[in-house]
Amino acid sequence: MLFNSIEFLIFFPIVLIIYYIIPDRIKYLWLLAASYYFYMCWNAKYALLLLTSTAITYISGLLIEKIKQSDYISRKKESMKKWVVAGSFILNLGILFYFKYFNFAVNTLSSILAKFSIELNIPEFDIILPVGISFFTFQALSYTMDVYRDEIYAEKNFFRYALFVSFFPQLVAGPIERSKNLLKQLAVPKKFNFEEARDGFMIMLWGYFLKLVLADRIAVFVDTVYGDYKSYTGCYLIVATMLFAVQIYCDFAGYSTIAVGAAKFLGIQLMENFDAPYISVSVAEFWRRWHISLTSWFKDYLYIPLGGSRKGKARKYLNKLIVFLVSGLWHGASFSFVVWGGLNGLYQIIGEVLMPLRNRAVSILHLNRDSFGHKFASIVGTFILVDFSWIFFRADRLKEALAIIKSMYTVRNPWILFDGSLYTCGLDEKNFRFMLVAIAILIGVDICKRHGIVIRKVILGQDYWFRWVFIALSIAFLLTFGIWGPNYNGANFIYFQF
């Protein structure tokens, strides 16, 4: 069930109405039932995987809590807790590995052994990747770690914990929530709050704008060019790659924004997952603002346990590279994703290594880092680096990514930017120009956000009639200019494949 489908637009109001009229003591059970129904709309049998991950981490939390309260000596307690955490991680990551990485691992091993004339006879299974498995696995594992670190107490109520893992607004594509935020909120029944519901509705409208008006419109152009990259060469690929940077931002941020808005209807505050990432002056800042929930997950549960920055510069750089290589693999079982992750790690390492040299150059040249010119140049430079890495993310295979890069830098056809050729790549002139206007709106909203101006709050601060006219016009705008499929069902979200 997609957020941008007629099914969800029927499902969500029903969930809301029933939630607010039933007794408080069973509200969380209703949300749990709704969440499992939501997930089972994709493939009912994979709800067993969700339940299995939930049961493993729930039992792990109880075992860790029991060990803490035991009479064992401290050293033995710590050892036993670590074994429980290890078991939880091995079981959960084992399930994730089978469904997401097994065939990739077998094919990679077979290719390596074939170079030594060794044949590996392991069958390749026809495995369907369960939607959202990477997201709910990481969310469940964070609970185990939080209990182990004494950041929360283990949840005794299995059904309430199951709701934490399966809460439908953010179940399949994040944000990846933490137990100390979401679990505590789910423990308190909510009363209907008109202001929160109105705010949630406005947030959802912006999410739908990002997805339906921008992401799905840009996808038509990008898919056309990347789908036939041997024909669309040079500047076609440069434009498509720049647009893909906007597409994936609008697609993923669109989902996260709709999730935040939907949760707010239910009185739940989810974490913000994107904070105007393309208005960043460095790649490091970009990653503090992009997919914040995953970045912070890797920082807390991988980077810091590896030693973080506490064991010298060389170790810090190695830890960063490991985190981004793992992040690449988290996104997909392909070497192109590994290269994408590795590039973003190297960008930051090189940036830190060159920082003293940059500081010296700024001092010698008397540059003002707070000036508009310096910030603008830094933002453009950061975008170019990040956008280059997106080639590996978007291409189906590493070989294709390299061919695309070669074409971009060897085929020179700048005239296609001016002679109307771009209007032959899936979008006609009207839609292409409309897309550019919508991108300008996005940039304007993000710039305002970086300056502390939240457009939604500005609108809600206006007169009653203005607010409702704006909302009515926004709905009409989405229905008119959104990219819809048959029966007003939209396209899938990119991050559903992860």
N, C-alpha and C positions, 0 to 999 in steps of 0.2 A: 504494500500500500504506500504509494508515493504521497508526499505532502502536496504535490501539484496534480492531484487526481480528484475526480468527483467523489470517489469512495471516501477519501479522507475528509472532504468537505461535508460529508454526511456523518461519518464516524465521530469526528471531533466534537461537534455540538451535542451529540447524544451522550458522549462520555461526560462532558461538562454538566449537562442538565441533571443526569442521574447522580453524578458526584456530589452536587450541592443540595440534593433533596434527600439523600439517604442518611441514616444515622452516622455520627462521627466515628463510632467504633469499627465500622466496616468500610469506611472510605478507602483505606489503603488496599483492602482486598478487591474492591471494585477496580481501582487503578491497576492492580496486578493482573486481573483478568483481562482488562482492556489492553494492557501492554503485551500479554502473550497472544491475544487475538491479532493485534497489530503485526506482531512478528510472524505469526503463522500464516498470514495472508501471502507471504512469499513462498514458504515451503514448510508445511506443518511438521514434518518429521524432524526438521532442524531445531525445533523448540526443545527437543531432547538434549541437544548440545548446550543450549542456553541453560537448561535446568541442571545439566551435569557440571558445568563450570560454576554455577551458583552453589550447588551442593558441596563441591570440593572446597571452595573458599569459605563457605559458611562453617563447615566442619573444622577447617584449619583454624579459623578464628576462635572457635570454642576450645580447641585443643591448646592453642597458645595461651588463652586466658586461664585454662585449668592448670597449665604448667606454672604460670606466674603465681598462682595461689597455692601451689604445692609446698611441701616441706623440704624439697630437695635443696642442696647447696647451690649457691648462685651460679657457679661454673657449670654445673650439670643442667640447671634450668636453661642457661643460655644455649648450651649445646642442643638440648632437646627442642627448643624453640626454632633454632636454625634448621634442624632436620624437618620440622613441620613446614616451615617456609619453603625449603628446598623441594619437598614433596608436592606442595601446592603449585609451585612454578613448573616443575617437571611435568606434572599431569596436564596442567592447562596449556603450557607451551607445546607439549606433545600432541595434543588435539589440534592446536593451531598449525603445527608443523605438518601433520598428516594432510589436512584439508588444503593448506595453502602452499606448502613447499615440497611435498613428497616427490611429485613428478619432476619438479625443477631440480631437486637434488639427484634423483636417479639419472636424469638426462645429462646433467653436468658430470657426474661420476662416469657415466658410460663414455662420454666424449673424451675425458681424460685418459681412461683405460684403453680406449681405442687407439690412441697415439702409441701405446706400447703393445699393440696387437693383442690386447686382452678383451675378450667379449664378456659383457655383463648381462646375464639373462634374468633381469628383474622386470616383470610386466609393468606397463604404465597403466594406471587405473583411470577410469573416467570419473573424476572427482569434481563435483559441483561445489564451488566455494560458497559456504553459507554467508548470507548477507550480514555485514556488521560484526563478523567474528573477531576481527582484530580489535575493534572498539570495546565490545563487552568483555573480552578476555583481559585486556589491560585495565579496565575499570574494576573488575573483580580482583585481579592481582594486587591492585593498589590498596584494596581493603585489607588483604592479608598482611601487607607490609605496614600499614598504619596501625593495625592491632599489635604487630610485633614490636613496633617502635614506641608503643604506649601513647600514641597520638589519639586513639579512641579506645573505648571498651568494645569487646566483641558483642555483636547484636544477638540477643537470645531468640528473638522472634524470627523464625525462618521466612515467613511470608513477607514480612517487612523488608528483610534483607533481599529477598528475591525481587521485590519491587525496585530496590536500589540498583540492582544489576540490569533490570529489564525496563526501566522507566521509559515509556514509548517515545516521548519527544526527542530524546537524544540517544536512543538505543542503537541505531544502525550506522550513524555517522557523526556522533559526538554532539557537543563537547564531551570529552572523557572526564567525567566528574570524579570528585574525591568524596570518600565516605564522610569526612568531617564536615563537608558542606551539605551534600544532598541527603545522606542518610538521616541526619538530624532534622532536616526540614520535613522529610517524609513521615517522621514520627509524630508530627503535630497536625491534626486535622485542620483544614482551612475553611474559613467562611468566605462567601463571595464578597469581593471588593471591587466596586465599579471602576475606581480609578486604576487599579492594577489591571483589570480586564481591558480597559480602554488603552492603556499603555501597551499591553501585550498585543492587542490588535494592530496598533500602529507599527510595532516592531515586526509583526508578521507581514504587514503590507510591504515594508522595505525589503524583507527577505524574498518575497514573491517578485518584487521588481528586479532584484539582483538575478534571480533564477530565470524567470519567464521572459523578461524584456531584454536582459543583457546576455546572460550565459547561454541560453538556448539559441538566441539569434546569432551570437558570435560563433557558436558551435557549427552552424551551417557552413560558414566560410572556412573555418579551421579544418573541419572534417573533409571538405571538398579538396583543399590544397594538400593536406597531409595524406589523404587517401590516394592521391595520384601525384606524389612528390616528384616523380620522374618527368612528368609533363609540366607541372607548375614549379619552375625553377627560379633561382635568384631572388629578386625582390618579392615575388609571390610568397616565398617561404619566410622571408624576413618579416613581412606584414603579418602572415599567419602566426608566426611565433610570438610576435608582440601581442597579437590579439588573444593568443592562447593564455598568456599571462593574466589577462583580464578575465578570460572565460573561467579559468580554474578558480580564481579569486571569487568571482561572482557566484559560481556554482557551489563551492564549498561554504563560503560565508553566507550565501543565501540559505542553505540548509541549516547551518548553525543559528542564523538569525531567526528563522521560522521556529526552530526548536526552543530558543530562548523565549520567544513571544508566546508560544503554545504553553510552555511551562508556567509562564507568568499568569495566564488565565487560571491556572490551578493553584496559584499562590506560591509557586516555587521559583526561586531565583537561581538560574544556572549561570555558570561563569561565562564571561565574554571570550570568544574564541579568536577573534580578529580585531586588530586595532590599527586601521589604516596602514597596512604593512608596506605598501609601495611608496609611502612618503617617509622613507627611512634613509638616513645618511650613511649607513654601513650595512653589510650583510648580517653582522651580529645583531644590529638593531632590528633588521627585517625579521630575524628568527625570534626575537622577543615579542613580535607583533603578529606573527603568522602561526596559525594552528597552535595557539597558546597552550591549550590543554595537553596536547601531545608533547610539545617542547618542554613544558614544565614536568611532565611525567618522566621523560627521559632524564631530565636534570636531577630529579629527586630520587629516582629508583635505578638509575644506571650510572650517570656521570659522577654523582657524589659518592656512591659505593665504590666506584673504581678508584677513587682518590681525589676526584675533582681537580682543583688547582693547588692542593696542599703538598704535593710531592715533587715540586720543581716544574720548570717550564716544559721540559721535554715530555714528562709524564702528562702534564696538562694538555699539551697538543695531541698526544697519542689518545688520551681519553676523549677529546673532542672528536677526533677522526673516527674512533670506534662508535661513538654515539650516532654520528651522521651516517655511517655505513649501515648500522643497524636500522636507523630511521628509513634509509632507502629500502632495505629488505622488508621492513614493516609495510611499506606501501605496495610492494609487489614482488613476486618471485621471478625476477628478471635481472640480468646484469646491467641493463640500462637504468634501472632504479638504483642499483648499487653505485653506479657512476654518478648519477644525479646527487645522491646523498654524499658521496665522497667529495664531489666538487664543492658543495656548500660547506663541508667541513674544512677543506683546503682554503677556500676563500677567507674564512675566519682566522685560520692559523697564519696565513700569509699576511693578513691585515694586522695581526698582533705583532708579528716579527718585524714588519716594516713601520710600525707605529713610531719608534724613535726617529727614524729617517724622515717620516712625514712631519713630525713635530718640528724637526730642525728646519725643514724646507719652509714650513709656515712662518717660523721665526725669522729666517733670512729674508724671505720675500715680503715680510710684513703683511701677511694675509689675515683677514678678519674672518674667523670661523663662524661668527654670528651674522655675517652679512648674507643678504639674499642670494647673491651670486655664488658664494661658496657653498651654501646649503643646496641650492638648485643643482650645481654641478655634482655634488655628492649624491643627491637623490637620483640623478640621471645615471651616474656611474654605477650605483648600486642596482638600479633596475636592469641595466645592460648585463651585468654579471648574473643576476638571478634569472633573467629571461633566457640567457644562453643555456643555463642548466635545465630550463624547462624543456629544451629540445629532447633531452634524454628521457624525460618524464613522459612526453607526449608520443614519441616514436614507439612503434610496436616492438622493435628489436634494436639492439645496440648497432648492428650493421646498418640499419635504416637511419639511425641518428647520425652516424658518421657520414653517410651519403648525403643527407640533408645539409649538414654543415659544409661539406665540400661544395655543394651546389650554391649555397648562400654566398660563399666567398669567391667563387670562380666564375659564376654566370652573372654578367652585368646587363640588366635590362631595366634601368631606372625609369624609362618612359612609361612603363605600365602604371606608375603612380599617378600619371596625369592624363592618359589617353582613354580612360574608361575601362581598361582591361580588368580592373579589380571588381567591376560590377558583373563579371561573368563567372564568379567563383561561388555561386549558390545564392548570393544576395543581389537583388537588383539595385539600381541607383538609389531609389527611395529608401529601401531598407538599410542600405549601407550608410547613407547620410544620417538616417534616424539613429543607427547604432552609435555613430560618432557623437551625436548630441547626448544620448543616454550615458556614454562614457564620460562626457564632460560633466554631467550631473553627478555621477559617482565621484569624480575627482573633487568637485566642489564640496560635496557632503563630507568626504574624508578630510579635506583641508579644514573645514569648519570644525570637525571633530577634534583634530589635532590642536586647534586653538580654543578648545573647551566649549564650543558651541554645538549643542545637540539639536539638530533640526526638529526632531520629533517633539522635544520639549518646548521649542519655540512655537510650534503649531498648536500644541495642547494648551499653551498659555494664552491663545487668542480667544475671541468671543465664541460663545456657544454655537452660533449659526455658522461661523467661519470653519470651526472644527468639523462639523458634520457635512458641510458642503465639500470640504477638502477630502474627507473620507469617502464620500459618495463618488466624487470625481476620480479618486484614486482607484476605486474598484472598477469603475467604467474603463479607466485607462488600462488596467491590467487585462481586462477581458478583451479589449480592442487591440492592444499592441503586444500582448504577451504571445509567445510562440506556443501554441497548443496543438496537441495531437487530436485524433478522432475522439469525439464525445468529451472534449475538454480535459483529456488526460495528457499530462505533460511528459517530457523526456526524463529518463533516469538521471540521478545525480552521479557525478564522476566518482565520488568517494565511496559509493556503494560497493565498488569492486574491491575495496580494501578491507 
